[in-house]
Amino acid sequence: MSQGDSKRGQGASKRGLRKGLTSYGDAEFSLFLRKVFIKAAGYSDDALDRPIVGITNTYSDFNPCHGNVPDLIEAVKRGVMLSGALPMVFPTISIHESFAHPTSMFLRNLMAMDTEEMLRAQPMDAVVLIGGCDKTVPAQLMGAISTDLPTVFLPVGPMVVGHHQGEVLGACTDCRRLWGSYRGGQMQEAEIEAVSNRLAPSVGTCMVMGTASTMACISEALGFTLPLGATVPAPHAERRRIAEASGKRAAEMAKSGGPKPSELMTPASLRNAQVVLQAIGGSTNGIVHLAAMAGRAGLELDLNSFDEIGRSTPVLIDLKPSGNDYMEHFHHAGGLPRLMRELADLLDLSAPTVAGGTLADVVAGAEEVRGQTAIRPRGNPLKAEGGMAVLHGNLAPRGAVIKQAAASPKLMQHEGRAVVFTSVEDMTNRVDDPALDVTADDVLVLLNAGPKGAPGMPEAGYLPIPKKLARQGVKDMVRISDARMSGTAFGTIVLHITPESADGGPLGLVRNGDRIRLDVAKRRIDLLVDNDELSRRAAEPVTLPHEAPTRGYAKLYMDTVLQADGGCDFDFLVPPKQS
Ligand code: FES
């Protein structure tokens, strides 16, 4: 038997080009045909006998956050080849926050399915997922967890900061703050135009602790990303070196067979990720995405435990929107390894990572940076408690979330009169109407903006302050909804009310003029209306503000999407929970 025959024999098993052969009823012919076609691209037998590392290409002209993906792909390929494996680049869907209608969240599960099926369908022994813009990170990791293929996640990295009139600023906390100034008449049109050139000065993801930064940090905390992979700015040379290192590690994982996502996504690492999410003052979207990723591994993210973790985990990162700095400052202060050293007693440091060791190794390698201020010591936290609190009450039987780190202290206990908008469209049409009956003490309520109601659970939970109040200098009001909020936003905003109003949740029973009480210390959100009246309202039929879709992805979405506490995944993609 020739050497080639012997290799072919092993291959019937499982590695490289021999994996997942197309079905023609003759495995040897399937492999022969696959080689015939791939040789059209000029590959040698030596190359084709190597383990294969897939690399996702999520570059898109519609996704400027991923503008450095082509460079990163080249660096990953270099790392893969330096380690003796064969890199194979393939495209998947790319989603940008501002270029996805109706919302990026509506498409997240489609990207997860695309990623999962391409990882399954094509022969590869490991994969490097390159992503970053908000929903792309959870989508790619959800797909990878479902396939359980050895995976390295490489974030594209955050943008560098912008400057305007001597002020450091960036996307997109300052987009919202400065737009608020413009709406309130404190900034003129020429200046807001000038600012629009400066808020996003490079490729990469939003450089505050928004959803993209949050998800990159979660990926690093879970062990899917190499140390410092979450924080190195997108345009830096170090980002390319991390890409090369990611390729090397993926090649080694392709040969050794692990660690697999099932070894990384465990109850211990899920808890670690929640500690980090609270300590970074992360995006409220992070909890929805983490629930979805956990669900793919058969784990359940318990909101009450998350709240408990928050009570003992201070916010230590001084980044917008909760604090002052930006991702590059966090990086130069030592990044996630340095933060995790500060949190060491709250973490399970035995959790493995794709770097090849454990979190204990990562923490041991953290750099001490003299004089840095972006990562606070435990004795001087930015906030004594974690970034998020979980609320319950008769308005939120299965929970709601508030980003207390970015809320106004004086509104954390508040009772006010409800001013109700029945849909995002209704809010858009009426919120700036001078005749709107609203005061700064009222509670703005948005209905039908959840996973099914909108659909796609838009980031509409950051209801704008009505213009007439903004012009009086009102900067914050209590706002509640079943929507999400951008991780870059701030305010006293109750989100993800579950179940949503369009799914029969009691939020749909709120009427103009009702009294609502928020008490974050007691973790309560309540509608102060007696039960008889609520029963009467509940008997009225619920109508969606849009036609139910009858075909395509929209129908699949509407028929199967779970509520926020299930991570808004599709029910048929979630395996049974591990006992
Ligand atoms: Fe892409 Fe913010 S819009 S990360």
Residues whose N, C-alpha, C, O or C-beta is under 5 A from the ligand:
A	BS01	FES	C65 E97 G132 C133 D134 T205 C206 A212
